[in-house]
Every structure is written in C-alpha cells, then in structure tokens.
Amino acid sequence: MKSAASRFLALAALALMVQGCALSLRNPDIADLQRHPGRYTDRTVSVSGVVTSSWGVPLVPFRFYKVDDGTGEVTVLSQSSRMPAKGERVRVKGKVQDVAVLGGRAVGLHIREEGLHVKR
C-alpha cells in the first residue's frame, strides 16, 4: 500500500513539473497576450511575426519595434544594436511587461527582448 501511494505522489509531482515546463515554454499568439496580460506578466514568451514599424532615438539605448502575428500587434523593447527592418519576419523571445494596469486593462503592454531571430 505504501509503495502505491509513493508511486502516485511521484507521478503527481512529475505531472506538475511537466505542466510547469509547458507553461514556461509557452508560445502564445499576440491576441492571447492582449486578452490575458496577467497570465503572462513577468514571464518569458516567444512570438513570431512581421515587423510593422521600428524606431529609436539617437543616443538613447532603447529601440522599439512592433511585431504583428496576424492576431494582433505588440511592441518590443530592445536594447540590442540589431534593429529589424519593417517587413522582416522575426521570432522574439522576451519577458512580458506593462507600464500600468488601469481598470483591469494593461497599459503599455510590451515584450522586453531577450533574444531575436530574423527569419530569412
């Protein structure tokens, strides 16, 4: 009886670990990020899409670009020297953040870039 209980606990622990890993490797669409920002805030996600615009200010270390995956558009904050051009297909990995939450809505939802892959 004791070994059956310990097997059950081990299986339950394994299932929880697998579920946690699945959530951490999440690749949501942008519409899901916008609908449920609290679910993703301060979590690392990956999104793929087309760069619709990019801009930066000279002598400021931050650059911004927008990525559209067909379901929505999100702003990406980058500190890298590589800035994707408009029309390039990219895969961005980064942490979801917002500036504030007003009335249950995230204001300034963006992804702080941790990695960028430009698809050729």
C-alpha positions in Angstrom: 0.0 0.0 0.0 2.8 2.4 0.9 4.6 1.8 -2.4 1.4 2.5 -4.4 1.0 5.8 -2.5 4.6 6.8 -3.2 4.2 5.9 -6.9 1.1 8.1 -7.1 2.9 11.0 -5.4 5.8 10.6 -7.7 3.5 10.6 -10.8 1.6 13.7 -9.5 4.9 15.5 -8.9 6.1 14.6 -12.4 2.8 15.8 -14.0 3.1 19.1 -12.1 6.7 19.6 -13.3 5.7 18.8 -16.9 2.9 21.3 -16.7 5.2 24.0 -15.3 7.7 23.4 -18.1 4.9 23.6 -20.7 3.8 27.0 -19.3 7.4 28.3 -19.3 7.9 27.4 -22.9 4.7 29.0 -23.9 4.4 30.4 -27.4 1.1 32.4 -27.2 -0.3 34.4 -30.0 -0.3 38.1 -29.5 -4.1 38.3 -29.2 -3.8 35.9 -26.2 -1.2 38.2 -24.6 -3.5 41.2 -25.0 -6.6 39.3 -23.7 -4.9 37.8 -20.7 -1.9 40.1 -19.8 -1.9 39.0 -16.1 -1.3 35.4 -17.2 1.9 36.3 -18.9 3.3 39.3 -17.0 6.9 38.8 -16.0 7.0 35.5 -17.9 9.2 34.7 -20.8 7.4 34.0 -24.1 8.2 33.7 -27.8 6.2 35.3 -30.5 6.7 35.2 -34.3 5.5 37.7 -36.9 6.3 40.5 -39.2 7.8 43.8 -38.1 5.4 46.5 -38.9 7.4 49.5 -37.7 10.6 50.2 -35.9 12.0 53.4 -34.3 14.6 54.6 -31.9 16.1 57.8 -30.6 19.7 58.6 -31.2 22.0 58.4 -28.1 19.2 56.5 -26.2 20.0 52.8 -25.6 16.4 51.7 -26.2 14.8 50.9 -29.5 11.3 49.8 -30.2 9.6 47.8 -32.9 6.2 46.3 -33.4 5.5 42.7 -34.4 2.3 41.5 -35.9 1.5 37.8 -36.0 -1.9 38.1 -37.7 -3.9 38.1 -34.5 -2.6 41.3 -33.1 0.4 43.6 -32.7 2.8 44.0 -29.8 5.6 46.5 -29.1 9.0 45.1 -28.4 11.6 47.0 -26.3 15.1 46.2 -27.4 18.5 47.2 -26.0 20.5 45.3 -28.7 22.3 47.1 -31.5 20.5 44.9 -34.1 17.2 46.5 -35.2 14.9 44.5 -37.5 13.6 46.4 -40.5 10.0 46.9 -41.5 8.7 43.8 -43.3 11.2 41.3 -41.8 9.9 38.0 -40.3 11.2 37.6 -36.7 10.9 35.4 -33.7 11.3 37.3 -30.5 11.9 35.8 -27.1 11.4 38.1 -24.1 9.6 39.0 -20.9 6.1 40.3 -21.0 5.7 43.6 -19.1 3.3 46.5 -18.8 3.6 50.1 -17.7 0.4 50.1 -15.6 -3.0 48.4 -15.1 -6.0 50.6 -15.3 -9.5 49.3 -14.9 -8.2 45.7 -15.3 -6.6 46.6 -18.7 -2.8 46.5 -19.2 -1.5 49.9 -20.4 1.8 49.8 -22.3 1.9 46.1 -22.7 5.2 45.2 -24.3 7.9 42.5 -24.6 11.4 43.2 -23.3 13.6 41.5 -25.8 15.9 38.8 -24.6 16.6 37.2 -27.9 15.9 38.0 -31.6 16.0 35.7 -34.6 15.4 37.2 -38.1 14.0 34.6 -40.4 15.4 34.6 -43.9 
